[in-house]
């Protein structure tokens, strides 16, 4: 590593610094007009040097202007320069490379690289194989190898296609950018002593197939529950142990612009049974560092924002840290995000009360409904079209009569099927959140029941007359389920 430049200012994070260190920091800051500072981190090297890491630091325009004006006095900067030289002579620094710290301990053998190379057609196609344990097959392909469960492999899905018998290419730029974000994150965490935020050690691996390079990120596998709803529940369960963690997350968002803030990307790490103290979280998806404000208040791309991830007691901690770090979040934005989170937390309290009333413990308990209690005209009839076969290469349909009772029974049965098939790793709430799919029978046939005739567009009042809507509303009103979350082209999203 190169030596620390004389004019690179030094700053100390720890409050228990010596008088000499405090003077050095003040004198160095006098010459600072922007860019990176050398942040002194805990511990000394074997040779007794102080370890420093370079990291971006903000400086106000007013402060910079005042410093520049004082430079014209000549005497003041000359005296400060002499003081700087004397103070620096009493210190010895060693620069730490955040990339080296990130890569520490991650090693990929030639045999493992060869294994990846041989599996490339299946990897790029997101296909099943006994050697692959898929974690994600979305925009990024994320998997483990059966023989190396301690490592996680990530690659951006290739986006250039060259014919049926050739592997697609592209995506290396996205992978490189993601790794650069990880290096930046490591730099920020080390420089600001964000010890409760754990970035998995990682390095890049390049595999060549048919003359084309494919870049992977290889990470150490951290120990946490894989289901997002489980982490929403853990953030509630350990809320009293997450105050400092929430503050550090706020600092991290403010200094990196990390904006894909949702529970699945900041999972709580598993600790020993006897563990006590602030909880640690993993930063496992640092693909998006594009908006500091959205990192706090969320956006429309699946990120809820940090404010909407934390408990009631931590909302003001997060907002206060954002203000301290100079984040340009308006009072209205902070208020709206806080109010929305408080509403969500109140809804969660209502849900827990409902579960206690209905005897829900594991989350897999079936919904048991007294149909007569729903105050519906269960004898009401409607006509649906049912596929009965094929004649002369044409589909044959016929009209059938169904009752509101039959449709209600089918809805309850489907809800219970979805609950039983939910992930065992999900929280109780997560196990009972599902989609009643109106693109599959019988609900595809049921979805227009309640209207006098099929329509392309229906009014809000007409929508309330749909049988499916009326049945779900009755189940909510009578306390069998919590709410209808939303309705779209996929169906009815229900929290039971």
Buried (B, 14 or more C-beta within 10 A) or exposed (E): EEEBEEEBBBBBBEEEBEEEBEBBBEBBBBBBEEEBBBBBBEEEEEEEBBBBBBBBBEBEEEEEEEBEEBBEEEEEBEEBBEBBEEBBEEBBBBBBBBBEBBBEEBEBEEEBBEBBEEBBEBBBEBEEBEBBEBBEBEEBBBBBBEEBEEBBBBBBBBEEEEEEEEBBBBBBEBBBEBBEBBBBBBBBBBBBBBEBBBBBBBBBBEBEBEEBEBBBBBBBBBEBBEBBBBBBBBBBBBBEBBBBBBBBBBBBBBBBBBBBBBBBBBBBBEBEEEEEEBBBBBBBBBBBBEBBBBBBBBBEEEBBBBBBBBBEEBBEBBBEBBEEBEBEBEEEBBEEBBEBBEEEBEEBEEBBEBBEEBEBEEBBBEBEBEEEEBEBEBEBEBEBEEEEEEEEEEEEEEEEEBBBBBBBBBBBEBBBEBBEEBEEEBBBBBBBBBBBBBEEEBBBBBBBBBBEEEEEEBEEEBEEBBBBBBBBBBBBEEEBBBBBEEBEEEBBBBBB
